[in-house]
Amino acid sequence: MSDPIERLYAAVLARKGAPAGSSRTAKLFATGGAKIAQKLGEEAIEVAIDAALENRAGVVLESVDLLYHLAVLWAHHGIAPEEIWAEMARREAMMGLAEKLPKPTAAT
């Protein structure tokens, strides 16, 4: 496993179910999904703030924290990185990787 995200995910997953006092990751798992989601959102905001301030080093540092919290969220929900990669491949086949799929419109 050479992909850094997959290594991060494996390390996070290894701490799932561990006693809350054994690591910060185990403590985060113990707080539950809502707190994990909140932490992810906080990290995303910190990345955005550093980007708005043109703080390149801050964007790098906060991006690592964001990816960590994303891996914790995936593990909490039982989502493997391969599922994310498969969705990326599906989208790439439709529109290319540099495009975001449009949201479905609500029926009126």
Secondary structure, DSSP 8 states (H G I E B T S, - for coil): ---HHHHHHHHHHHHTTS-GGG-HHHHHHHH-HHHHHHHHHHHHHHHHHHHHTT-HHHHHHHHHHHHHHHHHHHHHTT--HHHHHHHHHHHHHHH-TTS---------
